[in-house]
Amino acid sequence: MEQRPAKTGLSDVTARQEIFETLIPARLDRLPWSEFHWLLVIGLGITWVLDGLEVTLMGAISAVLQRPDVLNFRAAQIGAISSAYLVGAVMGSLVFGHLTDRYGRRKFFFISLGIYLLGVGLTAFSWNLWSFALFRFITGAGIGGEYSAVNSAIDELIPARFRGRIDLMINGSFWLGAAVGAASTVILLDTRILSVNLGWRLGFGAGAIIGLGIIYIRRFIPESPRWLVTHGQREAAEKTVADLEETVARETGARLEDPPRDHALRLMVRHHFGLKAVLEPMLTEYRARSVLGLSLMIAQAFVYNAIFFTYALVLTRYYAVPVDSTGLYLLPFALGNFLGPVALGHFFDTIGRRQMITATFAIAGLVLILTGWLFALGALTAMTQTILWSVMFFFASPAASSAYLTVSEIFPLEMRALAIAVFYSVGTAVGGVVAPWFFGRLIDSQSRTELFLGYLVAAALMLGAAVVEATLGVAAERTSLEKIAAPLSSAP
């Protein structure tokens, strides 16, 4: 297992440093699964459910927004709106990622969530292209911040032996929301029930209102003790862990043994970490891991944003599916995406990260090539297209979630949130912002062959990521985060 020594001599490290030992990471990792951990899963994962709901709604209403009596958008403009959302996510991720590493995970649960819910709510009142794009940008900024804070906290609070499957399931819960969003469009887009200009607005507004309940649940989730202890707040870290141990022991009835002393970490007292100290290791000690994270993020972002944001357009343009029925086709697609991490997540902790990540990326890429080829030949119907895409995303979904899992595990704690932000942002900028616009243009061409070439590009990225994972992947399964990557504040 690769473990890098901490660098000393950084700008904010004094000549004389207090060195101490702590068992906090080992104490967190040896906890049995409990009701507290379920609270953590619900309180942090439910954001992805809501995000899935409103992103699916956005995809399903793309054809509605093109109607002259609604907003009269063109397909390329729909792609541009999706790109605005992703640009916001990139910027929000970078800003909040740095702040989350500097000031803690917990407070940015609330800030990023508040911005996200504000953007979703305002989207319901959009009146033209620019207002719609602006409100989607705000929504994206909030969800970008969520990726950094939530994924950091999941990894740092979930015991190591469960970390892979839980991380995949939480990120995969996006598709529970997507399934609900797809089902809701049957009502929201039915003009016999709601007017064509009211249904889609109610969908966004309801999502924002429901999301307010998340704020209450998150009140019970503590700051990461790992973050506290590496930022000079040892007393707060000890109290938090002691409270968690008491809670878990009460909930499970288990007697918690003290971890062996040889599991203790030696750390230097540090309160702040300069931006250079956080970013420099990505280009030096962790350069190979940076290539790995970038490859996985770009591939999954391109595939998802290429297909998901244009799914309804393909159904309506090439298969003449009625606008108010696209949600029915999105439903099995969303369920396949959710079932993938649930069914395969356990194997990421048992068979191993490298083997499972390589396999899921490769299988998804090959199925996408087959699906695109049959589409180009005109051999598919709306139903068989949906079935093949559902199969493809059964594997692509755990692959995509494993990209976030990878970048949140393989870098030191003090740079974890920013690392997630950097790789999410670069991957989204290259694979996400470009893909909706690119595929929107291909769909406007009305050429099946040109669209097939676009699918080949996406598949090549997935297969390339599989090769990189097979070559550079890190065996992080059932291993303490501190053994995967030593904290920057580690003492010799």
N, C-alpha and C positions, 0 to 999 in steps of 0.2 A: 504494500500500500504506500503510495507516494505521500510523503509528509515533508513540507518545506519548513525550514527553520525560520523563525521570525526575524525580520530585519531590525537592526538597531541603528542608532545614529540618525534617526529621522528628525525633521525640523522641530517637532514639539516634544522630543524626548530629552530630558535633562541628563546631565552626566551621572547623577546619583539617583537611582530608581529603587523604589521599594518593591521587593519581590515577595510574592505570597503563593501559597498552594490552595487549590480549591477542588472539591469533589462535586460541585454543582452539576456539570454536564453528566457525570456518571450517575448521580442521584436521579436526574430527570430520565435518563435512558433506562434505568432499571424499574421504573414504575409499571405496574400492571395496567391494562386497559380499564378505564373506568367511565363513570358518567361525566366526569369533568372533560375527558377527551371527546366524548360525543358532543358536549356543549361547544367545545372548541371547533369541531367539525361543522356544526350547524352555524355557529356565530360567524365563522370566517367563510365557509363554503357557500352560504346562502346568497352572497353577492353574485357569485357566478350563475346561480339559478336565475336571478333577476336580469343579469346581463344577457343570458341566453334568451330569456323571454323577449326583451326589447330588441335585441339584434335580429332574432328570428322574425319578429314583427316587421322590422325594417326591410328584411329580405323579401318577406311575403307581400308587402305593400308596394314594392318597387314598380310593379305594373300599374297599380292604382294611381301612383303619383304621376304617371305619364298621361293620364286622361286629361283632355282639354278642360273639363269641368272641375278638375281638382287642382293640380299645380303645373301640369303640362310640361313635365321634365322629359328630356331625352335620355336614352340608355347611358350615354357617356356622362350626362350630368348626375345620374344615379351613382355611377361609378365614382365621380368626383366627390359626391357627398360621403360615400363610404371612405374615400381617401381622407377627407377632412376629419372624420372620426378617428382614423388611424394616426393622422398627424398629431391630433390632440393627445392620443394615447402615448405617442412617442415623447412628446414634450412633458406631459404629466409624469410619465415614468421616470425620466431623467431627473426632474426637479425633486419629486417626492422620494425617489430612490436615495439620492444623496441626503436629504433631510431625515429620512427614516433611519439611515445608518448613524447619523450624527445625534439625533434627538430622541430616538427610540421608536419601537414598532407601534406601540399602543395608541399614542395620540394621533398618528396618521391613519389609523383605522377610521377615525371619525372625520378627519378633514377630507381625505380622499373620497370617502363614502358620501359626505355631504355635497361635494362638488359633482359627483356622479349623479346623485338623485336630482340635483338642481338642473343639470343638463337634460336628463330624461323628461322631467316635468316641462321644461321650456319647449322641448321638441313638439309637444302636443299643440303648441300655439304658433308653430311656424306658418309663415304666410307667403314666402317666396324662396328662391334658391339660396340666397345669401343668408337669410335667417335660419333656414334648415341646416345649412352647412355650419354656421356658427354654433348652433345649439348641439349639433353632433360633435363638434370640436370640444365643447365643454364636457360633454358626456365622456368622450374619449380620455380627456385629461384626468378625470376622476378614476376611471377604470385603470388607467396606466399606473396611477399611484397605488391602487389596490393590489396590482400584481406584485409590486415590490414589498409592501408591508405585509400582506397576507401570506405570500409564499415564504418569506423570511420567518414569520412567526410559526407557521406550520412546522417547518423543519426544526426549529429550535425548541418546540414544546412537545412534539410527538416523539415517543421512544423510538430508538433507532431501528428496532426489529419490525416496526409497523410503518416506518416513514414512507417507503416507496409506494405501497398500495394506497395509503391514506392520501398522500399528495396527488396521486393519479385520480383517485375517486373525487377529491374536492375539485380539482380542475375539470374533471369530467362532468361534474354536476351542472356545469353550464348547459349541458344538453337536456337535463330535466326541464330547465326553464325553456329551452328551445322547443321541447315537445309540447309544453303547456302553451307556449306562444303559437306554435303551429295549429294546435287544436282551437285556440281562441279565435283565430282568423276565420274559422267557419262561421262564427257569429259576427265578429267585428267587420268583416268584408261582405256580409250578406246584406244587400241593399233592401231586402224585404223586411229586415229587422232594424237596421241603422242606415242613415243616409250615407252616401259615398264619402262625404267630407267630415263625417262625425266619427265613424267607427275606428279608423286608425288613430285618431287623436285620443279617443278614450283609452285605447290600449296603452299608449305611452303614459298618460296621466295616471292610470290605475297602477302601473308598475312603480311610479315614483311614490305614490301613497303607501303601497304595500311595503316598499323598501324602508320606510321610516321605522318599522318594527325592528329592523336589524340593529339600529342604534341602541335600543334597549338591551338586546341580547349581548352585545359586545361590552356592556358595562361590567360583565362578570369575567371577562378574559383579562388576565394580568399581563404586565409587561414581561418580555422575555428575560428570564433570569440570566441567560447566557449574555445577553446584551448588557444587562446591568453590571455584571461582574467584570466585564472587559472595559467598562467605562467608569471605573472608580466608585461604583455604588454597591460595595460588597454587603453592607448591612441590609439594604433593600433586597438584594438578590437572595441572601440567606433567609430573610423573612418570607419572601415569596415562595421559595422552595419548601420551607417548613410548612407553610399553610397548604401548599399543594399536597405534600406528603400526608398531612393530617386528613385532608379531604378525601384523597384516594384511599387511604387505609380505612376510613369510615365507610366509604361507598362499597369497597370490595371485601372488607373483612380480612385483608391480607396483612401479614406481619412483614414490614419492610426491613430487610437487612441492610446494614451499612455497606457501601461498595468497598472493595479492597483499596488499601492506601496507594497501591501502585497504579491506580486509575486516576490519581490526582493530577491536575494541571498546574504547572508553574507559570505564573503570569507576572508581568510588570504592571504597576499601577499606571494607568493611562486614563485621561479624561476626554481627550479630543484627538482625532486623527485627521491630519490635513488631507486635502483632496489628492495631492501628489502621492502621499503614502498609500492611498487607496487604489488609485488608478495605475500607478507604475508597475505593481506586480502582475497585472494582466498582460503586460507587454514584455515582461522579463521572466520571472520564475514560472508563471502560469501561462506562457505563450501557447503551448500545445493545447492546454485546456480551453484557452480562448478560441482557438480555431475550432475545437470540438463544439463549444457552445454556439458559436456563430453559425456553423453549418446546420446544426439541428434547428435553430430558431428560424433561419431564412427559409429552409425547406418547408417546415410545417406552416409558417405564416403565409407563404406563397400559395400553397395548395388550398388551405382553408379559405383565404380571402378570395382566391380566384374562383372557387366553385360556390362557396356558400353565399357570397354577396350577389352572385348572378344566377342563382339556382332558379328563382321564379321567372327570370327572363328567358332562360332556356326552355322551361316548361311551356310558357305562353307563346314564344316565337316559333319553336320547332315542333311542338306537340299539340298546339292549339288547346292547351288546358285553360279553362275559364279562370279569370283572375281570382274569383272568390273560392276556387277549389285548390289553389296552390298549397295552402296550409295542410291539406290532407296528404299531399305528397311529401311535404317536409316532415311530417310526423314520424314515419318509419326511418327516415334519414337521421332524425334527431335521436331516436331510440337506439339505432345502431351505434351512434357515437357515444351514448351513455353506457351501453352494455359492454363495449370494448374494454374500458378501464376497470369496470366491475369484474368482468370475467377473467381478464388477464393480469390485473394489478398484483395479485398474490405472487405471481411468478417473477415479478421484478425484484421481490424480496427473497425468493428461494432459488430459482434458476440463476438469476443474476441480472444486473443492469445491462452490461455489454451485450449479452446474448439476446435479451428481449428487445432492447432498443434497436439493435441491428435488424432483427427479424421483422419487427412491426413496420419500420420504415421501408424495408425492402419489399415486403408483401404488399403494402399499400401502393407503392410505386408501380409494381407489376400489374395489379388489378386496375389501376388507373389507365395504364397503356391499353389493356384489353378493352376497357369500357370506352375509351376514346376512339379506338379503331372501329368497334361495332357501331358507335354513334356516327362516325364519318361514312360508314357504308349504308347508313339508314336502316340498320337491322334491328333497332330498338324501338320500343314503344315507351310512353311516359312511365308505365309501370315497371318494365324491365330495366329502364334507365335508373329508376329510383332504387330498385333492388340491388343492382350492381354497385351503385354509389354507396348504398347502405353497407354492403359487404366491405367495400374499400375503406370506408371510414370506421368500421369496426376495428380495423387495425391502425388506421391513421390517427384515431382519437387517443389511444394510449401512447402512440409515438409522439404526438404533439404535446401531451401532458408530460411525457418524460423529458422533453426539451427543457421545460420549466424546472422540473425536478433536478435535472443535471446541473444547470447553472446555479441553482440555489444550494447545491451540495458541495461543489468542487472548488469553492473559493473560501478564504477565511471569513470568519464571522463579521469582522469589522467592515468588510466591503461587500457583504452578501446582498443587501438590498440594492446597492448601486450596481453590482454585477448583474443581477436580474434585470435592472432597468436598462443597462447598457446593451445587453444582448437582446432583450426584448425589443428595444428601440431600433437597433440596427437591423434585426431580423424583420421587424414590422416595416421599417422604412424601405428596405430592399424588396422584401417579399410581400408585404401587405399593402403599402400605399400604391405601389406600381400595379399589383395584380388586378384589383377591381377596375381600374381605368383601362388596363391592357385588355382584359377580357370583355369589358363593356364595348370597346372598339371592335373586337373580333365578332361579338354577337351582332353589332350593327352592320357588319359586312354581309350577314346572312349566309356565310359560307361555312358549311360543315367541315370542310377540309382545313380552313384556317383555324377554326376553333379546335380541331384535333391537334394541330401543331402546338397550340397553346397548352393543351393537356400534356403533350409530350415534354414540353419545357418543365412543367410542374413535376411530372414523373421523374425526369432526369435529376432534379434537385433532391427528391426523396431517395433515389438510389444512391446518389452521391453522398448524402448524409449517412446512409447505412454503411458505406465504405469507410467514412471518417470515423464513425462510432466503432466499427470493428477494429480499426487501427489504433485509435487514441482513447477509446472509452475507459472510464475509471470504475473499478469494482467497488462501488460504494454501498452495496447491500449489507444491512444489519451491522453497520459500522458507525461508530461515533463521528459526528461532524468534525470534531477536533483531530481525529486521526486521519480523516480524509484530507483536511487542510488545516494546519496549525494556525491558531490566531496570530495576528500581527503582533500582539502584545505578549507572545510566548517568551518565557525566559529560558536560557540554557540550563 
